[in-house]
Amino acid sequence: MSRTVYVNGAYLPEEEAKVSVFDRGFLFADGVYEVTSVIDGKLIDFEGHARRLARSLGELEMPNPLTEDALLAIHRELVARNDLTEGMIYLQVTRGAADRDFAYPKDPDPTVVLFTQARSLVDSPAARTGMKVISIPDIRWGRRDIKTVQLLYPSMGKMAAKKAGADDAWMVEDGFVTEGTSNNAYIVTRTGKIVTRHLGEEILHGITRAAVLRFAREAQMEVEERPFTIAEAQEAEEAFITSASTFVMPVVELDGTPIGTGKPGPVATRLREIYLEETRKAAT
């Protein structure tokens, strides 16, 4: 059955949804995006995603076409129209259509697109078995804190992982892990300390990351924000990733080396339980 999608103020059947061939998102990847999870028909951490969207737009000197209230109304309308119980809402804002020129148009008219994806998120088989990851060089542009639609290299990384019989890839720069292809990366040391890279321009400021670290500290877990190496990760007791669509997902193998017991560990398992419990309470 056809989904209803949102394009520039209109709710349309997906077959009728169109944007201009001159859209700068298409020509230059001149755009940003957000993905908000839906559980039980409710939005998870919508305010965090709205704030990060505004920040990304500001960093690119792109006008924000919608207020947070308007954006929330669109999300809720798409949930209702598509009878979405569990899954995701993808939002993309580009600088809009203009004749092809590297220079920005003076007064851009942004393109806004949203669509839903029904998917089982809570009862994920990977949460029970854990993920396998490989390492790849991080050769992306420097401003990874801006959630742009420049996703070709992460896509290539995921394909490299699949060819290697793994599920995903962690990217490495100057000897240290930055993040996964679409997630933040963590290890748990043998003393039980959760380690994840500090915020900066090198990684995306994950909305799920912020929530999970807050929950971890509230649960009296020790957290250290610093870089770590592949070798340190392979010697760790546990590893996991976080993202809007995976929540907290254990990593059980890195470059062919089992991490810890080679099975999901208690820290990642408990954090996933806490995250789901607390975000469901706060869902809008």
N, C-alpha and C positions, 0 to 999 in steps of 0.2 A: 504494500500500500504506500502511496506517495506521501512523503513528509510535507508539512508546511514549514517554509523557511521565511526568514525576514531579510529583505533587501531594501535599504534606503527608504524606510518608512512604510513598506508594503509587506503584507503577509501573503505569500504565494505558494502554489504547488511547486515542488522542487524542479519539475520539468520546465517551468516557466521562469525560473530565476536566472537572471542574466546581469552581467556587468560589462562595461565597455572594454573593447580591445586596447584602448588607450589608458586603461587604469594603471596607475604607477605601481600598484601591488603586483600586477602581472608583468610589467616591463622592467621594474627595478627592485622588486621585493621591498618596496617602500611602504611598509605597513607593520602593524603589530597585532597580536592576538592574545586571547585568554581562553582557558577551558575550565568551566565550572561543573563539578560533579553534581549529580542528582541522585538522592537516595530517598526512597519512600515518597517520591514526588516533590521533595523539598531540595532547595539549593544549599550546597555545602560551602561555607566561608565566602559567600558572595561579596561581602564588603571588602575583604582582602583582595579579591580579584579586581574589583572596581578601582580600588586605590592603586594597585600596580598598573592597571591599564592607563590611568591618568598619568602616572609617573613616566611610563614608556612613551606616551604621546608627547609629554613635555620635553623629554630628553631629545626627541626627534623634531622639536619645534612644529608639531602637528596639532591643529585645533582639536579639542575634544567635542565631538558633535552631539553628545547626549549627557544629560545629567545622570547622576547615580540613580535617582528615583525612576527616571524614564527607562534606563537600562534594566533596572529590576523588573519593571512592568513588562518589558519585552520578553525577558527570560521566563517570567511566570506565564505569559500568554503562550509562549512556545511549548512549555511543559503541558499546559492545558490542551492546546490544539492537537498536540501529538500524543496525548495520553501517556506521557513519559513517566514511568515509575522509577526506573533506575537507568543511569547512563550519564551522558555528558551534553553540555551545550557549548558549542564552539562559537566564538565571537572574533571577528576580524574587522579592523579599521585600517583603511589605506588612505593615502593622501588624495586619492580620487583620480579622475580622468583629466588628462591634459596632453597636448601634442608632445611627442617624445623629445625630452630635453633633460640633460643631467641636472640642470638648475631647477630648483623647486618652483612651481607656479606661485605667483604672488599671493593670490587669494584662493587657496584650495577649497574644494567642496568634497569633503571626505566620503568615501564609500564605506557603508556599514553592512556587514553580512553576519547573520546568525543562523545556525542550524543545530538540530538535535542528533544524537547518536544513541540508540538504545543498546545497552551493554550490561552484562552482569559484572558488577564491581565488588560487591561485598563477599560473595561466595566464589572467590577466585581460586582455581586449582593451584596456581603458582604460590599462593600464600601458604599452602600446606606442604608443597614440595621444595620451594625455593627456586631461585633463578641462577642460571650460569651466565657469567659475563666474561668478556675478553677486554684487553686494553688496546687502545689505538692512540696515535698522536692527536693532540688537540690543535688543529690548524684553522680554527674559526677566527672570525674578526674579533677585535679586542673588547667590544662592548656587549658582553654576554649578559650583563645585568638588564639590558633592554630586551623585552620579549618580542623580537621581530619575527617575521615570517621567513627569514633566511634559514631554512631548515634542510638544505640539500646535503650538507656534510653529516649532520646527525642521521639523516635518512640512509646515507651510504654506510655509516657506522652500524646501524641496525642490520643492514643487509650483510655486512661483513661478519657480524656476529652469527647470523643465521647460517651463512656458508660454513662457519667454523663449528656448527652444532651447538651454539650458545643462544641465549635469549636477548642479550643486550651488550653494550660496550661502555666502558668507562674511559674517559678521555684524559690524557696525560700531557702536561706541559712543564718543562724544566724539571722533570723527574718526579712531579707530584700530580696526584689525581685532582682534576678540576671538578668534573661532574659526569653523570651519565648522559646518554644522548637526549633524554627527555626527562631527567630526574636528578635529584641531588643524591650524593653518595655518602655512606657512613661506614665506619667500622666500630666494633666493640672490642676493646683491649682485654687482655687476660685478667686485668684487675677490675673489669666491668665498666670502664669509662667509655662513654659514647664520644667518638671523634668525627667531626665533619669539617670541611673547609670553611674558613671564615668568609663573611660577605665581602664583596668587592666587585670590580668590573669583570673579574674572571669567571663568575658563575651567575646563574639566575637566582634572584632572591625569592626562593620558593615559598609560596603561601602555605603549602602543607609542611614544608621545613619549619617555618616559624611556629606553627601550631604544635608539631611533634616535639620540638625542643622545649617549648613551654610546658607541655604535658610531662615530658621527661623530668624536668627540673621540679615540677610540682610533686612528682612521684619519688623525689629524693634520689634520682639517678644523676650521676656525675657527667657533665657535658664539657667537652673542650673543643673550641672552634679553632682549628689549625689545619694546614695541609698534611697529607700523609702519602706515603709511597705505595706502589704496587706490592713491594716486598713486605712492607708493614701490614698491608691488608691480608696478604696470604698467610701471615703469622698470627692474625687476629683470632679472637674467640668467635666472633660473629661479624657479619656485614649485612647491610640492607640499603634500600633506596626509598625515597619518598617522592610522590608526585600527586597531582590532583586525581589522576585516574587509577593509580595503584595503591594510594594511601601509604601504608608501610609494607614493603615487600622484602622478605629475606633474600639474601644472596648467599649461595652455598658453594660456589666454585668461581675462581678467578684465574684465567689463563691456564685452565686444566688442573689447577691445584685446589683441592677441597679446602674450604675455610671452616675452621673448628672441626666439628663432627661430620661436616658435609651435609648437615640437615638444618632446618630452621631452628634458631636458638631461642632461649627464653626471653631475652631482652626485646628482640624484634617482634616476637609473638605477642608479648605483653603490650608493647607500644601500639601495635595494630589494634588490639582490643580496646585500649584506652582511647585511641583516636576515634574509632568508630562510635564508641559510647558517647564521648563528649561532643563530637560534631553533630551527631544525630539530635542531641538535646538542643543545640544552638542553630540547627538548620532553619532556613526561612522559606 
